Amino acid sequence: MFNIRSNELSASSAEDLQVKAKIVIDNISDGISFVDSAGTIKLFNPAAERLLAWAEAEANQLNHKTIFRFANSAGRPISDTEN
């Protein structure tokens, strides 16, 4: 349960929110991936799997640069210094 006065979430409420968030993320038609600060993929939703042709189990723990290739408007790859 969320205590408004202390701004703390009980463990069961935090788990419940995680489950609900996963349900929403898994059912959104847009591809979603979560990447940590080191660039490691932590989550891929089913839409991302379909769009990028990678299974979540394969994509998880890879660096995002393995899957995502960024290019400028002219189609030239963007270097790491430009990201």
Summary of the structure (lengths in Angstrom):
residues: 83
radius of gyration: 16.9
end to end distance: 40.3
largest distance: 52.7
contacts: 173
relative contact order: 0.11
helix: 39%
strand: 18%
